Amino acid sequence: MPSATLNGLTINYAVDNPDGAETIVLVNGLADDLESWGFQVPAFVEAGYRVVSFDNRGIGKSDRPAGPYTSRQMADDAKALVDSLGISDFHLMGVSMGGMIAQEYALAYPGDLKSVTLACTYGVADPFCQTMFAMWADIARQISVPFVMRDVALWAFTGPFFEDRPADAAEFADAMAQLDMSVEAYLSQLNVIQQHDALSRVSEIKVPTLVLAGEEDILIPVRLSRRLHEAIPGATWATTAGGHACLWESPDPFNATYLDYLGSLSA
């Protein structure tokens, strides 16, 4: 895959369907690399879009500079990447931590965007989430990052996923157990979701916005996504089947909801 040197680091990225009519830029969640969009990219390409995905700093084949990182810093990474590719007037979608990065992008660089989608995310963490994140940090330091990810899977997927699709659950658990991420890099990214606080500023987002939540999300509770939606004037609200990992657990409904939203913008 190609890479670009920007903001003092090398970013690994992919461009699928370079001749697509419009561009979607995807921003990953905590400890996820660009391969995490494996259920989305083919559907978006089939719908005629060019799709840009990349490894955030700290994960995958991108550099892993010393942290901690912030959502604004990572939004600036995304900005530098799309500028280096000569891309503007695009649709931006971020999931979880990526949704926090996308908020900062929409606030800092609104002229780049046709729309922004904030999926399975919040404007600021509540005490419940902060307590959970502090636990993850302790587990990472005292045991390992892959061990943390085993716990994350329990929060990210729904009960029926484990009951009805045990083979898929085992496959995801195995992938998380093999995660190539140092404790330092994990904590640097974890800082993003701990410190992100844009709820008092998102009223300034003026581009078309979709706030999308998994109906059974307990990791980032749906009420926090709803709070984010209510703070953005004119934002569209939608839910889809599944929990926090709805883009993996229920990719077809997730993709259809997103593509329907993009279609509504040009209708």
C-alpha positions in Angstrom: 0.0 0.0 0.0 1.2 3.6 -0.6 2.3 5.9 2.2 2.8 9.6 2.6 5.2 11.5 4.9 3.3 14.4 6.5 3.1 16.1 9.9 6.5 14.5 10.8 5.3 10.9 10.3 4.6 8.4 7.6 0.9 7.5 7.1 -0.1 4.3 5.4 -3.2 4.6 3.2 -5.3 3.0 0.5 -7.4 4.5 -2.4 -10.1 2.2 -3.8 -11.9 2.9 -7.0 -9.8 6.0 -7.8 -12.2 7.0 -10.6 -15.2 7.1 -8.4 -17.6 10.0 -8.9 -17.4 11.2 -5.3 -14.9 10.5 -2.5 -15.5 9.0 1.0 -12.7 9.3 3.5 -12.9 6.8 6.4 -11.4 7.3 9.9 -10.8 4.3 12.1 -11.5 3.8 15.8 -9.2 3.0 18.7 -6.6 0.3 17.9 -8.1 -0.3 14.4 -6.2 -0.1 11.2 -7.5 0.5 7.7 -8.3 -3.2 7.3 -11.2 -2.6 9.7 -13.2 -1.2 6.8 -13.2 -4.5 5.0 -17.0 -4.8 5.1 -17.5 -1.2 4.0 -15.1 -0.5 1.2 -16.5 -3.0 -1.3 -20.0 -1.8 -0.8 -19.0 1.9 -1.2 -17.0 1.1 -4.3 -19.9 -0.8 -5.8 -22.1 2.2 -5.1 -19.7 4.3 -7.3 -17.6 6.1 -4.7 -13.8 6.5 -4.5 -12.8 5.4 -0.9 -9.8 6.6 1.0 -8.8 4.8 4.2 -5.6 5.0 6.3 -3.9 3.9 9.4 -4.0 6.5 12.1 -0.8 7.4 13.9 0.0 4.6 16.4 -1.4 1.6 14.5 -1.0 -0.5 11.4 1.8 0.5 9.0 1.8 4.2 10.0 4.4 5.6 12.3 4.0 5.4 16.0 5.4 8.6 17.5 5.4 9.3 21.2 2.1 10.4 22.5 -0.3 11.1 24.0 -2.4 11.9 20.9 -5.4 14.2 20.6 -8.5 14.2 18.3 -7.4 17.5 16.8 -3.9 16.3 16.2 -5.3 13.3 14.3 -7.7 15.4 12.4 -4.7 17.4 11.2 -3.1 14.2 10.1 -6.2 13.4 8.0 -6.2 16.9 6.6 -2.5 16.6 5.6 -3.2 13.3 3.9 -6.1 14.4 1.8 -4.3 17.6 0.9 -1.3 15.5 -0.3 -3.7 13.5 -2.4 -5.3 16.6 -3.9 -8.7 15.6 -2.5 -11.4 18.1 -1.5 -15.2 18.3 -1.4 -15.5 14.8 0.1 -17.7 12.8 2.5 -16.0 12.1 5.8 -17.0 9.2 8.1 -15.5 8.4 11.4 -16.4 5.5 13.7 -15.9 5.7 17.5 -12.6 7.4 18.1 -12.7 8.2 14.3 -16.0 10.0 15.0 -14.2 12.2 17.5 -11.5 13.0 14.9 -14.2 13.7 12.3 -15.8 16.2 14.7 -12.6 18.1 15.0 -12.1 18.0 11.2 -15.5 19.4 10.5 -14.9 22.2 13.0 -11.4 23.0 11.6 -11.8 22.4 7.9 -15.5 22.6 7.0 -14.7 23.9 3.5 -13.3 20.4 2.6 -16.5 18.5 3.3 -19.7 17.6 1.4 -20.9 15.8 4.6 -19.7 14.3 7.9 -20.9 11.1 9.5 -20.3 10.5 13.2 -20.9 6.9 14.0 -20.9 5.2 17.4 -19.3 8.2 19.1 -19.8 11.1 21.5 -19.0 14.7 21.9 -17.6 14.1 25.4 -17.3 11.0 27.6 -19.4 10.6 30.7 -18.2 9.2 34.0 -19.3 5.7 33.0 -17.1 5.7 29.9 -14.2 7.4 31.7 -14.3 4.6 34.4 -14.3 2.0 31.7 -11.4 3.6 29.8 -9.3 3.9 33.0 -9.8 0.2 33.5 -8.6 -0.5 30.0 -5.5 1.6 30.7 -4.8 -0.3 33.9 -5.2 -3.7 32.1 -2.9 -2.6 29.2 -0.2 -1.6 31.6 -0.5 -4.6 34.0 -1.3 -7.4 31.5 -1.2 -6.6 27.7 -3.0 -4.7 24.9 -4.4 -8.0 23.4 -5.9 -8.9 26.8 -7.6 -5.5 26.8 -9.1 -6.1 23.4 -10.7 -9.3 24.7 -12.6 -7.2 27.1 -13.5 -4.6 24.4 -15.1 -7.4 22.3 -17.5 -8.1 25.1 -18.7 -4.5 25.1 -18.5 -4.0 21.3 -20.7 -6.9 20.1 -24.2 -7.9 21.2 -25.3 -11.1 23.1 -26.9 -12.6 20.0 -23.7 -12.3 18.1 -21.9 -14.6 20.5 -24.9 -17.0 20.6 -25.8 -17.1 17.0 -22.4 -16.6 15.3 -19.8 -18.3 17.5 -17.4 -18.9 14.6 -17.4 -15.2 13.8 -17.0 -14.3 17.5 -14.0 -16.6 17.7 -12.5 -15.1 14.5 -12.7 -11.6 15.9 -11.3 -12.7 19.3 -8.3 -14.3 17.5 -7.7 -11.1 15.5 -7.7 -9.0 18.6 -5.4 -11.4 20.4 -2.9 -10.9 17.6 -3.1 -7.1 17.6 0.3 -5.5 16.9 0.2 -2.5 19.1 2.5 -1.5 21.9 1.2 -0.4 25.3 2.6 3.0 24.6 0.8 3.4 21.3 -2.4 2.1 22.8 -2.3 4.5 25.7 -1.5 7.3 23.2 -4.6 6.6 21.2 -6.7 5.9 24.3 -5.9 9.4 25.4 -7.9 10.7 22.4 -11.2 9.2 23.6 -10.5 10.1 27.3 -9.7 13.8 26.6 -11.9 14.5 23.6 -14.4 17.3 24.5 -16.2 19.0 21.6 -19.8 18.9 22.8 -19.9 22.6 23.6 -18.4 23.4 20.1 -20.2 21.0 17.7 -23.0 23.6 17.3 -20.6 25.3 15.0 -20.6 22.4 12.5 -22.4 23.7 9.4 -21.9 20.8 6.9 -24.6 18.2 6.5 -24.1 15.8 9.4 -25.4 12.3 10.1 -25.1 10.9 13.7 -25.4 7.1 13.4 -25.6 4.7 16.4 -25.8 1.0 16.8 -29.2 0.3 18.4 -27.7 -1.8 21.2 -24.4 0.0 21.7 -23.4 -0.2 25.4 -19.7 0.7 24.9 -20.6 4.2 23.9 -24.2 4.4 25.1 -26.7 5.5 22.5 -27.8 8.3 24.8 -24.4 9.9 24.3 -24.7 9.7 20.6 -28.2 11.2 20.8 -26.7 14.0 23.0 -24.2 14.7 20.2 -26.9 14.7 17.6 -29.0 17.2 19.6 -26.1 19.6 19.9 -25.5 19.8 16.1 -28.1 22.1 14.4 -29.9 20.3 11.5 -28.1 17.0 12.0 -29.8 13.8 10.9 -30.2 10.9 13.4 -30.2 7.2 12.5 -29.7 3.9 14.2 -28.8 0.5 12.7 -28.8 -3.1 14.0 -26.1 -4.2 16.3 -23.9 -2.7 19.1 -20.8 -0.6 19.0 -19.2 -2.9 16.4 -22.3 -2.7 14.2 -20.1 -2.0 11.1 -18.7 -5.5 11.6 -21.7 -7.3 13.2 -24.3 -6.0 10.9 -22.4 -4.5 7.9 -25.3 -4.6 5.4 -27.7 -2.4 7.4 -24.9 -0.1 8.4 -23.7 0.4 4.8 -27.3 0.8 3.5 -28.1 3.4 6.2 -25.0 5.4 5.3 -25.4 5.1 1.5 -29.1 6.1 1.8 -28.0 9.2 3.7 -25.5 10.1 1.0 -28.1 9.5 -1.6 -30.5 11.9 0.2 -28.0 14.7 0.0 -28.0 14.6 -3.8 -31.8 13.9 -4.2 
